[in-house]
Amino acid sequence: LRRLSYFKSVDELINYLKYPSQRDKVFIAWTECGSPITEGTRSWDMFVNAILNMKQEGLEDGKSNQRKEA
């Protein structure tokens, strides 16, 4: 995760360690991608994409950009 620049601050790292559900999600993504350890492999790239998507979802406010019909 350090190589992916997953943590932008010490506070993000502390929250990651403090709340196990976030760690569980990262671990599940890692195992689902084949537990990659070698950068540049297909499974590594899939893991990186999954982690970056997960990180982006955490930054969004949960509002949809789609219009709801009345």
C-alpha positions as CSV (number, residue, x, y, z in Angstrom):
1,L,0.0,0.0,0.0
2,R,2.9,2.3,0.6
3,R,4.2,1.8,-2.9
4,L,0.7,2.6,-4.2
5,S,0.7,5.9,-2.2
6,Y,-2.6,4.7,-0.7
7,F,-2.0,6.8,2.4
8,K,-1.8,10.5,1.8
9,S,-1.3,11.4,5.5
10,V,-0.4,9.9,8.8
11,D,-4.1,10.3,9.8
12,E,-5.2,8.1,6.9
13,L,-2.7,5.4,8.1
14,I,-3.9,5.6,11.7
15,N,-7.6,5.3,10.6
16,Y,-6.6,2.3,8.5
17,L,-5.1,0.6,11.5
18,K,-7.8,1.7,13.8
19,Y,-10.8,0.5,11.8
20,P,-10.5,-3.2,10.8
21,S,-13.2,-3.1,8.2
22,Q,-11.0,-1.1,5.9
23,R,-8.1,-3.5,6.3
24,D,-10.5,-6.4,5.6
25,K,-11.6,-4.9,2.4
26,V,-8.0,-4.4,1.2
27,F,-7.1,-8.0,2.2
28,I,-10.2,-9.4,0.4
29,A,-9.3,-7.4,-2.7
30,W,-5.7,-8.7,-2.5
31,T,-6.7,-12.3,-2.2
32,E,-9.4,-12.0,-4.9
33,C,-6.7,-10.8,-7.3
34,G,-4.5,-13.8,-6.5
35,S,-2.4,-12.4,-3.7
36,P,0.0,-10.6,-6.0
37,I,3.4,-9.5,-4.9
38,T,5.2,-8.7,-8.2
39,E,4.6,-5.3,-9.7
40,G,3.8,-5.2,-13.4
41,T,1.9,-8.6,-13.4
42,R,-1.7,-8.8,-14.5
43,S,-2.9,-9.7,-11.0
44,W,-0.9,-6.8,-9.5
45,D,-2.5,-4.4,-11.9
46,M,-6.0,-5.7,-11.1
47,F,-5.2,-5.3,-7.4
48,V,-4.0,-1.7,-7.9
49,N,-7.1,-0.8,-9.9
50,A,-9.3,-2.4,-7.2
51,I,-7.6,-0.5,-4.4
52,L,-7.6,2.8,-6.3
53,N,-11.4,2.4,-7.0
54,M,-12.0,1.5,-3.4
55,K,-10.1,4.6,-2.3
56,Q,-12.0,6.8,-4.7
57,E,-15.3,5.4,-3.5
58,G,-14.3,6.4,0.1
59,L,-13.7,9.9,-1.0
60,E,-17.0,10.4,-2.7
61,D,-19.9,11.8,-0.8
62,G,-22.3,9.0,-1.7
63,K,-24.5,11.2,-3.8
64,S,-25.4,9.9,-7.2
65,N,-24.8,12.1,-10.3
66,Q,-27.9,10.6,-11.9
67,R,-31.1,12.5,-11.7
68,K,-34.0,10.9,-9.8
69,E,-37.3,11.0,-11.5
70,A,-40.2,12.4,-9.5
